[in-house]
Amino acid sequence: MDPPTRWLRISYWTGAIVDAGAALMMLSPRLFGWGMGVDGFAPGADYRHAMGMGAALMLGWTALLLWADRRPVERRGVLVLTVAVIAGLAANELRSVWTGFLPVGRVAAVWALQATLVMLFLGSHAAASRPARQRC
């Protein structure tokens, strides 16, 4: 396996694992509260419903990344779409910090993870997008 393909596969699997973990946090208010430092977090039915919808989408994105792994080079565009999703998540987290719902220290760690994923995904996509003769 050539290095660009290897990096694509690392990107897909890393994204899938992170997304599955995020879905677990979305489905478990206790886990979310602990992970994000929100003491006494006891959401109502409206929050649970919205997070259930979000978790279904997150699990669908997990499957999409694993699907892309089956044809890593041909489906590398999935990584660019994933970066767009990460940007939306980061904007939502910024709003949550701005309103005082989430502590900036916990969200900063999430932003660091997201920035790392964006660099991994875009770097992998760029490397795999170069013609084979330029990669040698």
Phi and psi in degrees as GROMACS dihedral restraints (atoms count N, CA, C in turn):
[ dihedral_restraints ]
;  ai    aj    ak    al  type     phi  dphi    fc
    3     4     5     6     1   -74.5    20    10
    4     5     6     7     1   156.5    20    10
    6     7     8     9     1   -56.6    20    10
    7     8     9    10     1   -43.0    20    10
    9    10    11    12     1   -59.8    20    10
   10    11    12    13     1   -39.8    20    10
   12    13    14    15     1   -66.6    20    10
   13    14    15    16     1   -39.6    20    10
   15    16    17    18     1   -60.1    20    10
   16    17    18    19     1   -43.8    20    10
   18    19    20    21     1   -66.8    20    10
   19    20    21    22     1   -35.5    20    10
   21    22    23    24     1   -60.9    20    10
   22    23    24    25     1   -46.5    20    10
   24    25    26    27     1   -64.8    20    10
   25    26    27    28     1   -38.9    20    10
   27    28    29    30     1   -60.8    20    10
   28    29    30    31     1   -42.7    20    10
   30    31    32    33     1   -62.1    20    10
   31    32    33    34     1   -48.0    20    10
   33    34    35    36     1   -60.0    20    10
   34    35    36    37     1   -47.6    20    10
   36    37    38    39     1   -69.4    20    10
   37    38    39    40     1   -38.2    20    10
   39    40    41    42     1   -63.0    20    10
   40    41    42    43     1   -46.2    20    10
   42    43    44    45     1   -60.7    20    10
   43    44    45    46     1   -42.2    20    10
   45    46    47    48     1   -63.7    20    10
   46    47    48    49     1   -41.4    20    10
   48    49    50    51     1   -66.5    20    10
   49    50    51    52     1   -44.7    20    10
   51    52    53    54     1   -63.4    20    10
   52    53    54    55     1   -42.8    20    10
   54    55    56    57     1   -63.8    20    10
   55    56    57    58     1   -41.3    20    10
   57    58    59    60     1   -62.6    20    10
   58    59    60    61     1   -40.2    20    10
   60    61    62    63     1   -63.9    20    10
   61    62    63    64     1   -40.6    20    10
   63    64    65    66     1   -63.9    20    10
   64    65    66    67     1   -39.7    20    10
   66    67    68    69     1   -61.9    20    10
   67    68    69    70     1   -39.6    20    10
   69    70    71    72     1   -61.9    20    10
   70    71    72    73     1   -42.4    20    10
   72    73    74    75     1   -64.0    20    10
   73    74    75    76     1   -35.5    20    10
   75    76    77    78     1   -69.2    20    10
   76    77    78    79     1   -34.0    20    10
   78    79    80    81     1   -83.0    20    10
   79    80    81    82     1   -16.7    20    10
   81    82    83    84     1  -121.2    20    10
   82    83    84    85     1    99.8    20    10
   84    85    86    87     1   -56.7    20    10
   85    86    87    88     1   -34.2    20    10
   87    88    89    90     1   -63.8    20    10
   88    89    90    91     1   -45.2    20    10
   90    91    92    93     1   -65.3    20    10
   91    92    93    94     1   -41.0    20    10
   93    94    95    96     1   -61.8    20    10
   94    95    96    97     1   -48.4    20    10
   96    97    98    99     1   -59.6    20    10
   97    98    99   100     1   -43.3    20    10
   99   100   101   102     1   -64.9    20    10
  100   101   102   103     1   -48.2    20    10
  102   103   104   105     1   -66.0    20    10
  103   104   105   106     1   -32.7    20    10
  105   106   107   108     1  -101.7    20    10
  106   107   108   109     1     3.1    20    10
  108   109   110   111     1    70.8    20    10
  109   110   111   112     1    33.5    20    10
  111   112   113   114     1  -103.1    20    10
  112   113   114   115     1    99.5    20    10
  114   115   116   117     1   -68.2    20    10
  115   116   117   118     1   140.8    20    10
  117   118   119   120     1    63.2    20    10
  118   119   120   121     1    30.9    20    10
  120   121   122   123     1   -70.3    20    10
  121   122   123   124     1   114.4    20    10
  123   124   125   126     1  -137.1    20    10
  124   125   126   127     1    81.8    20    10
  126   127   128   129     1   -73.7    20    10
  127   128   129   130     1   158.6    20    10
  129   130   131   132     1   -87.5    20    10
  130   131   132   133     1  -174.3    20    10
  132   133   134   135     1   -63.2    20    10
  133   134   135   136     1   -33.3    20    10
  135   136   137   138     1   -64.3    20    10
  136   137   138   139     1   -43.2    20    10
  138   139   140   141     1   -64.7    20    10
  139   140   141   142     1   -45.3    20    10
  141   142   143   144     1   -61.5    20    10
  142   143   144   145     1   -39.1    20    10
  144   145   146   147     1   -64.1    20    10
  145   146   147   148     1   -49.5    20    10
  147   148   149   150     1   -61.6    20    10
  148   149   150   151     1   -41.9    20    10
  150   151   152   153     1   -70.7    20    10
  151   152   153   154     1   -30.1    20    10
  153   154   155   156     1   -63.9    20    10
  154   155   156   157     1   -41.1    20    10
  156   157   158   159     1   -64.7    20    10
  157   158   159   160     1   -44.0    20    10
  159   160   161   162     1   -63.3    20    10
  160   161   162   163     1   -39.5    20    10
  162   163   164   165     1   -65.3    20    10
  163   164   165   166     1   -37.9    20    10
  165   166   167   168     1   -62.0    20    10
  166   167   168   169     1   -41.8    20    10
  168   169   170   171     1   -66.3    20    10
  169   170   171   172     1   -40.2    20    10
  171   172   173   174     1   -64.3    20    10
  172   173   174   175     1   -40.7    20    10
  174   175   176   177     1   -68.2    20    10
  175   176   177   178     1   -35.1    20    10
  177   178   179   180     1   -63.7    20    10
  178   179   180   181     1   -39.0    20    10
  180   181   182   183     1   -68.5    20    10
  181   182   183   184     1   -34.9    20    10
  183   184   185   186     1   -57.9    20    10
  184   185   186   187     1   -47.5    20    10
  186   187   188   189     1   -64.0    20    10
  187   188   189   190     1   -38.5    20    10
  189   190   191   192     1   -60.9    20    10
  190   191   192   193     1   -42.8    20    10
  192   193   194   195     1   -65.0    20    10
  193   194   195   196     1   -39.9    20    10
  195   196   197   198     1   -68.6    20    10
  196   197   198   199     1   -34.5    20    10
  198   199   200   201     1   -63.7    20    10
  199   200   201   202     1   -44.1    20    10
  201   202   203   204     1   -60.8    20    10
  202   203   204   205     1   -32.5    20    10
  204   205   206   207     1   -62.7    20    10
  205   206   207   208     1   -23.4    20    10
  207   208   209   210     1   -69.0    20    10
  208   209   210   211     1   -30.0    20    10
  210   211   212   213     1  -135.1    20    10
  211   212   213   214     1    73.5    20    10
  213   214   215   216     1   -57.7    20    10
  214   215   216   217     1   -44.4    20    10
  216   217   218   219     1   -74.6    20    10
  217   218   219   220     1   -46.0    20    10
  219   220   221   222     1   -62.9    20    10
  220   221   222   223     1   -30.0    20    10
  222   223   224   225     1  -106.7    20    10
  223   224   225   226     1    21.1    20    10
  225   226   227   228     1   -62.1    20    10
  226   227   228   229     1   -21.9    20    10
  228   229   230   231     1   -60.8    20    10
  229   230   231   232     1   -22.2    20    10
  231   232   233   234     1   -58.3    20    10
  232   233   234   235     1   -32.4    20    10
  234   235   236   237     1   -67.1    20    10
  235   236   237   238     1   -36.9    20    10
  237   238   239   240     1   -66.7    20    10
  238   239   240   241     1   -42.1    20    10
  240   241   242   243     1   -61.7    20    10
  241   242   243   244     1   -38.1    20    10
  243   244   245   246     1   -65.1    20    10
  244   245   246   247     1   -37.5    20    10
  246   247   248   249     1   -62.1    20    10
  247   248   249   250     1   -39.1    20    10
  249   250   251   252     1   -62.8    20    10
  250   251   252   253     1   -40.3    20    10
  252   253   254   255     1   -64.2    20    10
  253   254   255   256     1   -43.2    20    10
  255   256   257   258     1   -60.1    20    10
  256   257   258   259     1   -40.6    20    10
  258   259   260   261     1   -61.0    20    10
  259   260   261   262     1   -41.1    20    10
  261   262   263   264     1   -65.2    20    10
  262   263   264   265     1   -40.6    20    10
  264   265   266   267     1   -64.0    20    10
  265   266   267   268     1   -42.6    20    10
  267   268   269   270     1   -63.0    20    10
  268   269   270   271     1   -39.3    20    10
  270   271   272   273     1   -64.2    20    10
  271   272   273   274     1   -40.2    20    10
  273   274   275   276     1   -64.8    20    10
  274   275   276   277     1   -39.5    20    10
  276   277   278   279     1   -65.8    20    10
  277   278   279   280     1   -37.2    20    10
  279   280   281   282     1   -60.5    20    10
  280   281   282   283     1   -43.4    20    10
  282   283   284   285     1   -61.1    20    10
  283   284   285   286     1   -40.8    20    10
  285   286   287   288     1   -66.9    20    10
  286   287   288   289     1   -34.2    20    10
  288   289   290   291     1   -71.1    20    10
  289   290   291   292     1   -44.6    20    10
  291   292   293   294     1   -59.1    20    10
  292   293   294   295     1   -37.6    20    10
  294   295   296   297     1   -84.2    20    10
  295   296   297   298     1    -5.9    20    10
  297   298   299   300     1    88.4    20    10
  298   299   300   301     1     5.7    20    10
  300   301   302   303     1   -71.9    20    10
  301   302   303   304     1   -42.5    20    10
  303   304   305   306     1  -114.5    20    10
  304   305   306   307     1   142.2    20    10
  306   307   308   309     1   -75.2    20    10
  307   308   309   310     1   136.0    20    10
  309   310   311   312     1   -59.9    20    10
  310   311   312   313     1   -32.4    20    10
  312   313   314   315     1   -61.8    20    10
  313   314   315   316     1   -42.3    20    10
  315   316   317   318     1   -71.8    20    10
  316   317   318   319     1   -39.0    20    10
  318   319   320   321     1   -71.7    20    10
  319   320   321   322     1   -30.8    20    10
  321   322   323   324     1   -59.2    20    10
  322   323   324   325     1   -37.5    20    10
  324   325   326   327     1   -65.5    20    10
  325   326   327   328     1   -38.8    20    10
  327   328   329   330     1   -65.9    20    10
  328   329   330   331     1   -43.3    20    10
  330   331   332   333     1   -62.2    20    10
  331   332   333   334     1   -37.1    20    10
  333   334   335   336     1   -63.7    20    10
  334   335   336   337     1   -42.3    20    10
  336   337   338   339     1   -62.8    20    10
  337   338   339   340     1   -45.3    20    10
  339   340   341   342     1   -62.7    20    10
  340   341   342   343     1   -41.9    20    10
  342   343   344   345     1   -62.5    20    10
  343   344   345   346     1   -40.2    20    10
  345   346   347   348     1   -63.5    20    10
  346   347   348   349     1   -43.5    20    10
  348   349   350   351     1   -63.6    20    10
  349   350   351   352     1   -42.2    20    10
  351   352   353   354     1   -60.9    20    10
  352   353   354   355     1   -44.6    20    10
  354   355   356   357     1   -63.7    20    10
  355   356   357   358     1   -42.9    20    10
  357   358   359   360     1   -61.3    20    10
  358   359   360   361     1   -48.5    20    10
  360   361   362   363     1   -66.2    20    10
  361   362   363   364     1   -46.8    20    10
  363   364   365   366     1   -69.7    20    10
  364   365   366   367     1   -36.8    20    10
  366   367   368   369     1   -64.6    20    10
  367   368   369   370     1   -43.1    20    10
  369   370   371   372     1   -64.0    20    10
  370   371   372   373     1   -44.0    20    10
  372   373   374   375     1   -61.5    20    10
  373   374   375   376     1   -45.9    20    10
  375   376   377   378     1   -63.1    20    10
  376   377   378   379     1   -44.3    20    10
  378   379   380   381     1   -62.8    20    10
  379   380   381   382     1   -38.7    20    10
  381   382   383   384     1   -78.9    20    10
  382   383   384   385     1   -15.8    20    10
  384   385   386   387     1   -86.4    20    10
  385   386   387   388     1   -17.2    20    10
  387   388   389   390     1   -70.2    20    10
  388   389   390   391     1   142.9    20    10
  390   391   392   393     1   -58.2    20    10
  391   392   393   394     1   149.2    20    10
  393   394   395   396     1   -54.8    20    10
  394   395   396   397     1   -37.9    20    10
  396   397   398   399     1   -68.0    20    10
  397   398   399   400     1   -27.5    20    10
  399   400   401   402     1   -77.5    20    10
  400   401   402   403     1   -23.1    20    10
  402   403   404   405     1   -77.4    20    10
  403   404   405   406     1   -21.7    20    10
